[in-house]
């Protein structure tokens, strides 16, 4: 089918073009909502729609169903039916379950191209064959898919139906299409429907014959749908100079951009936030990655309502994450239990889990290896019994260092908390289990409506019981309303399908359309996709315009990726199988074009970005905005250079980088480098601290701050540390035995200690006893009448070498000199190694 094609050069001078009157009497249809918005504002007397408004009117069911919660559930049901029928091994089953959401997107794209499951050849990879069978089951079980196929198969082509449906939004039979530098299969089918209904379609493309290489996208995209005549230039003589076009086509240097290269993600995100706060327009070929980085570092910038960002969403999400797909049981994983406590939505008898997150962390190792509900309850009783064994060591002294020396269990996190705290944790854990039991009930299948009702009941119950802010209550109400709208009929399904669907719903994943036009349907308020840069020329701006992530990896850009399990090869095999169906073959060709043409579209859009430097209104240059091109030199573990397009522009690169070099680096080491600090005028020897604490301060200022200034004393909670602690305790309790007696008795000592460390399995406990060594105790110092031995310090530092290193430092300081010796493993035995700023800097 041939369409009439016109060329234009300046979107702000369409009212002076050869078709100005024709445009006023037509309806302009844009490829993006953003372009439609700016065109409507700039040309108040033009009628403008975006293509998705038409799709919504003519194919409303498809627009809503494509991202519908129930379709995802239907696909998961079909997947489980397939796994049961064919007995697929667990490795492949896991892969299929993890990719269920992508499978629905793949099905959607293929249906849009009028492809059927049987169009996929049988002699293809195993995973694609599985996908083919699951797709068949989905179409058989989900009658909506077939109804949509019928509607897409030109039931709309009856002119009367189309005209009646278009009546409210379209008052002209002539449609002028702007911004379609690629055409998706669903768009092509829509154009055919409109053409059959008697609408005249004209494509108006932004192309300047002086810059053919920059505009190659139009030649490629329209190579089969040109009219027989050469495209008419409706703005002959109106072309203006474009710096990138001149650099790319004619080798003329361009110096009207400011370049910025950043050394780190943090530096880049900080500058990005500053630009957005100032109202600058920011575009990127990697907009999703930029926005993700920005909202991770600056959560307040995210204006969208993501339920997963709120505690209520976290609580529901993590409850479902603990459901095990294979065993059909609730697995109480520590990671998710911690998050449920931290959400603030777990409460019982007036106690809120958020107040007990630190206490839970201290007892966490004791629950290592406990997966199921019964084992957690059993371990809780073990902890209570173990607590009774250590009470004999408790001392009623106020001096924290004296408590440490008198009680060998004081620094074990689980035994440093009170019985009351442990009881409260037990109560909250029981409530968490009750909530989960209420939702899942040990069943393998459930009614979708019933399950969602249980979630709503739980949210309402917690909202009444928990002291939360009003905005959090509003989020809870919004989540309940959303749950009310997604189910209008009963639907039975496996619980593992419910789990995945709820996780996607709460995380907003189901709302993220993953089709070919995901870049142009963006509606956020942060970094915009590069595809939206065309509309920038129409905006009434005076602020700078930024193109960020303009590095060699993102520009010129790579071919588009397809949802799993589709690949270029699979699409080519499908194309071969439908070669006798010309219309379907055309849709597949459109799909291949969209996949392949991203680099060409990015080249054109980069050209458009530079063109915004010289915007014309009424023939005069005005509002010449500053243009910034920015990228990260270090993007995670990748080192990147500027886009080749930047180098094409000539001397701009080195000149601007040299000029801005002083602005680009951020000194993040100064505050941590003690050599840069001014010397303290106070004599450190005048500071009176308990000798053991003084030794800790000399070992490491960070450990001193974390363990003495901020906390009452160090606490060991990691399994590795407690394994070492167990080993040191065996040696400590063997102090009153001779070496020969110790060799005989250490396994009896170890056995008596096992109950206090229930997370250790028998092999680990036996190995710890093997490594425990008896050494003669040597008195290091006397503290408040307590004879403190090297065994006490070994417990304090968890390693004899570290203890000996600290003792040497302390003794050298008493002699008035500093030791240059160092023990490189000191951080390994520090209880704060996972939170210490020094450790983060070393990484």
Buried (B, 14 or more C-beta within 10 A) or exposed (E): EEBBBBBBBBBBBBEEBEBEEBBBEBBBBBBBBBBBBBBBEBBEEBBBBBBBBBBBBBBEEBBEBBBBBBBBBBBBBBBBBBBEEEEBEEEBBEBBBEBBBBBBBBBBBBBBBBBBBEBBBEEBEEBBBBBBBBBBBBBEEBEBBEBBBEBBEBEBBEEEBBBEBBEEEBEBBBBBBBBBBBBBBBBBBBBBBBBBBEBBBBBBBBBBEBBEEBBBBBBBBBEEBBBEEEBBBBBEEBBBBBBBBBBBBEEEEBEBBBBBBBBBBEBBBBBBBEBBEEEBBBBBBBBBBBBBBBBEBBEEBBEEBBBBBBBBBBBBBBBBBBBBBEEBBBBBBBEBBBBBBBBBBBBBEEBBBBBBBEBBBBBBBBBBEBBBBEEBBEBBEBBEEBBEBBEEEEEEEEEBBBBBBBBBBBBBBBBBBEEEBBEBBBBBBBBBBEBBEBBBEEEEBBBBBEBBBBBBEBBEEBBEBBEBEEEBBEBBBBBBEBBEEBBEEEBEBBBBBBBBBBBBBBBBBBEEBBBBBBBBBBEBEBBBBBBBBBBBBBBEBEBBBBBBBBBBBBBBBEEBEBBBBBEBEBBEBBBEBBEEBEBBBBBBBBBBBBBBBBBBBBBBBBBBBBBBBBBBEEEEEEEEBBBBBBBBBBBEEEEBBBBEBBBBBBEBBEEBBEEEEEEBEEEEEEEEEEEEEEEEEEEEEEEEEBBBBBBBBBBBEBBBBBBBEEBEBBBBBBBEBBBBBBBBBBBBBBEEBEEEEBEEBBBEBBEEBBEBBBBBEEEBBBBBBEEBBBBEBEEBBEBEEEEBBBBBBBBBBBBBBBBBBBBEBBEBBEEEEEBEEEBEEBBBBBBBBEEBEBBEEEE
